[in-house]
Amino acid sequence: MTLKALKKKYVGNRAFYRMVLAVAVPIMIQNGITNFVSLLDNIMVGQTGTEPMSGVSIVNQLLFVYNLCIFGGLSGAGIFTAQYFGQGDEGGVRDTFRYKLWLAVIVTAGAIGLFLWKGEALIQLYLQGDAGEGDLALTLSSGLSYLRVMLLGLPAFMLAQTYTSTLRESAETLVPMRAGLAAVATNLVFNWLLIFGHLGFPRMGVTGA
């Protein structure tokens, strides 16, 4: 077997790799942007002290479970979205999108209800150790404040993930990437203003201006 035949059998042609990279690279960029936004948030919270940072870290672990539920539910339905899109079945794509939207709404409503009902108890599960009572109280207070703010953003997060997953499965990856770039730019500007106090907001867990 010639080298050209071996290359064709085991490597494939350039057109296939160009098509794959056209889909994969924007997704990788968007994921990198998402992690960068989290980094900016951590830097901003870190300016307020150790206890607020600990409270935010605890809440993020709780929200990570919610994120996994959303990701798993949307990814499962997304397999069918990609198949329907490949077949040119627009009705099937709409059906899977409708399913993903309802699933995301149910999961989000359940998460918001749980966090409002048992949010303090869930955070307190992490507050065990030899730290002083004052430190634990400040960590709990900061975590609850952060949780309330994050709950306001869950419906928007749910919608964004639903539309983003459907666009990716329909071979449209540039729109989510552009949205991610706009998000990181907005986040960077407001974090910068908050860190340097240009908006006059009180720091989390700190009394006074």
C-alpha positions as CSV (number, residue, x, y, z in Angstrom):
1,M,0.0,0.0,0.0
2,T,1.4,3.4,-1.0
3,L,2.0,6.3,1.3
4,K,-0.8,8.3,-0.3
5,A,-3.2,5.4,0.2
6,L,-2.2,5.1,3.9
7,K,-2.6,8.8,4.4
8,K,-6.1,8.7,2.8
9,K,-7.1,5.7,5.0
10,Y,-5.8,6.8,8.4
11,V,-5.5,10.6,8.2
12,G,-8.2,11.7,5.8
13,N,-8.4,14.8,3.7
14,R,-7.8,18.5,4.5
15,A,-11.4,19.5,3.8
16,F,-12.6,17.4,6.7
17,Y,-10.1,18.9,9.1
18,R,-11.0,22.5,8.0
19,M,-14.6,21.7,8.6
20,V,-13.9,20.3,12.1
21,L,-11.7,23.2,13.0
22,A,-14.3,25.7,11.8
23,V,-16.7,24.3,14.4
24,A,-14.2,23.4,17.2
25,V,-12.0,26.6,17.3
26,P,-14.9,29.0,18.1
27,I,-16.1,26.6,20.8
28,M,-12.6,26.5,22.4
29,I,-12.4,30.2,22.3
30,Q,-15.7,30.7,23.9
31,N,-14.9,28.2,26.7
32,G,-11.6,30.0,27.3
33,I,-13.5,33.3,27.4
34,T,-15.9,31.8,30.0
35,N,-13.0,30.7,32.2
36,F,-11.4,34.2,31.8
37,V,-14.7,35.8,33.0
38,S,-14.6,33.6,36.1
39,L,-11.0,34.6,36.7
40,L,-11.9,38.3,36.5
41,D,-14.7,37.7,39.0
42,N,-12.4,35.9,41.4
43,I,-9.9,38.8,41.2
44,M,-12.6,41.3,42.0
45,V,-13.9,39.4,45.0
46,G,-10.4,38.8,46.2
47,Q,-10.0,42.5,46.7
48,T,-12.6,42.4,49.5
49,G,-10.8,39.9,51.8
50,T,-10.4,36.2,52.6
51,E,-13.9,35.6,54.1
52,P,-15.9,37.0,51.1
53,M,-13.6,35.0,48.8
54,S,-14.4,31.8,50.8
55,G,-18.1,32.5,50.7
56,V,-18.1,33.0,46.9
57,S,-16.0,29.8,46.5
58,I,-18.6,27.8,48.4
59,V,-21.5,29.1,46.5
60,N,-19.7,28.5,43.2
61,Q,-19.4,24.8,44.2
62,L,-23.1,24.7,44.8
63,L,-23.9,26.4,41.5
64,F,-21.5,24.0,39.7
65,V,-23.9,21.2,40.5
66,Y,-26.7,23.2,38.8
67,N,-24.4,23.9,35.8
68,L,-23.7,20.2,35.5
69,C,-27.5,19.4,35.5
70,I,-28.1,22.0,32.8
71,F,-25.1,20.8,30.7
72,G,-26.1,17.1,31.0
73,G,-29.7,17.7,30.1
74,L,-29.0,19.9,27.1
75,S,-26.2,17.7,25.8
76,G,-28.4,14.6,25.9
77,A,-31.1,16.3,23.8
78,G,-28.4,17.9,21.7
79,I,-27.5,14.6,20.1
80,F,-30.9,14.5,18.5
81,T,-30.7,18.2,17.5
82,A,-27.5,17.5,15.5
83,Q,-29.1,14.4,13.9
84,Y,-32.2,16.4,12.9
85,F,-30.1,19.3,11.6
86,G,-28.0,16.9,9.5
87,Q,-31.2,15.4,8.0
88,G,-32.6,18.9,7.3
89,D,-35.5,18.2,9.6
90,E,-36.4,21.7,10.9
91,G,-39.4,20.4,12.8
92,G,-37.2,17.9,14.7
93,V,-34.8,20.7,15.6
94,R,-37.7,22.8,16.9
95,D,-39.0,19.8,19.0
96,T,-35.6,19.2,20.6
97,F,-35.2,22.9,21.3
98,R,-38.6,23.0,22.9
99,Y,-37.6,20.0,25.1
100,K,-34.3,21.6,26.1
101,L,-36.1,24.9,27.0
102,W,-38.7,23.1,29.2
103,L,-36.0,21.0,30.8
104,A,-33.8,24.0,31.6
105,V,-36.8,25.9,33.0
106,I,-37.7,23.0,35.3
107,V,-34.1,22.5,36.5
108,T,-33.6,26.3,37.0
109,A,-36.9,26.7,38.9
110,G,-36.0,23.7,41.1
111,A,-32.5,25.1,41.8
112,I,-33.8,28.6,42.7
113,G,-36.4,27.1,45.0
114,L,-33.8,24.9,46.7
115,F,-31.3,27.7,47.1
116,L,-33.9,30.1,48.5
117,W,-35.2,27.4,50.9
118,K,-31.9,25.7,52.0
119,G,-29.2,28.0,50.7
120,E,-28.0,29.0,54.2
121,A,-28.0,25.4,55.4
122,L,-26.0,24.3,52.3
123,I,-23.4,26.9,52.8
124,Q,-23.1,26.0,56.5
125,L,-22.2,22.5,55.5
126,Y,-18.8,23.9,54.4
127,L,-18.3,26.1,57.4
128,Q,-16.7,23.5,59.8
129,G,-13.3,23.9,61.3
130,D,-11.2,25.9,63.8
131,A,-11.9,29.4,62.4
132,G,-13.3,32.0,64.7
133,E,-17.0,32.6,64.9
134,G,-16.7,36.1,63.5
135,D,-14.9,34.8,60.4
136,L,-17.5,32.0,59.8
137,A,-20.3,34.5,60.2
138,L,-18.7,36.9,57.7
139,T,-18.1,34.0,55.3
140,L,-21.8,32.9,55.6
141,S,-23.1,36.4,55.1
142,S,-20.9,37.0,52.1
143,G,-21.9,33.7,50.6
144,L,-25.6,34.4,51.0
145,S,-25.2,37.8,49.5
146,Y,-23.4,36.4,46.5
147,L,-26.0,33.6,46.2
148,R,-28.9,36.0,46.0
149,V,-27.2,38.0,43.2
150,M,-26.4,34.8,41.3
151,L,-29.9,33.5,41.5
152,L,-31.1,36.6,39.6
153,G,-28.9,35.6,36.7
154,L,-29.9,31.9,36.5
155,P,-32.8,32.5,34.1
156,A,-30.6,34.4,31.7
157,F,-27.9,31.7,32.1
158,M,-30.5,29.0,31.3
159,L,-31.7,30.8,28.1
160,A,-28.1,31.5,27.0
161,Q,-27.1,27.8,27.4
162,T,-30.2,26.6,25.6
163,Y,-29.7,28.8,22.6
164,T,-25.9,28.3,22.6
165,S,-26.1,24.5,22.6
166,T,-28.7,24.6,19.8
167,L,-26.6,26.9,17.7
168,R,-23.5,24.8,18.1
169,E,-25.4,21.6,17.2
170,S,-26.6,23.4,14.0
171,A,-23.0,24.2,13.0
172,E,-23.3,27.9,14.0
173,T,-20.4,28.5,16.4
174,L,-19.4,32.1,15.6
175,V,-22.5,33.7,17.1
176,P,-21.9,32.2,20.6
177,M,-18.3,33.2,20.4
178,R,-19.1,36.8,19.6
179,A,-21.6,36.8,22.5
180,G,-18.8,35.5,24.8
181,L,-16.5,38.3,23.6
182,A,-19.1,40.9,24.4
183,A,-19.7,39.3,27.8
184,V,-16.0,39.3,28.8
185,A,-15.6,42.9,27.6
186,T,-18.7,44.0,29.7
187,N,-17.5,42.0,32.7
188,L,-14.0,43.5,32.5
189,V,-15.2,47.1,32.3
190,F,-17.6,46.8,35.3
191,N,-15.1,44.7,37.4
192,W,-12.5,47.4,36.8
193,L,-15.0,50.1,37.9
194,L,-16.0,48.2,40.9
195,I,-12.5,47.4,42.0
196,F,-11.5,51.1,41.9
197,G,-14.8,52.3,43.4
198,H,-15.8,54.5,40.5
199,L,-19.4,53.3,40.9
200,G,-19.5,53.9,44.7
201,F,-20.8,50.4,45.5
202,P,-20.0,49.0,49.0
203,R,-17.7,46.1,49.0
204,M,-19.2,42.7,49.8
205,G,-19.2,42.0,53.5
206,V,-17.8,45.4,54.4
207,T,-19.9,48.1,56.0
208,G,-19.7,51.6,54.7
209,A,-19.0,53.0,51.3
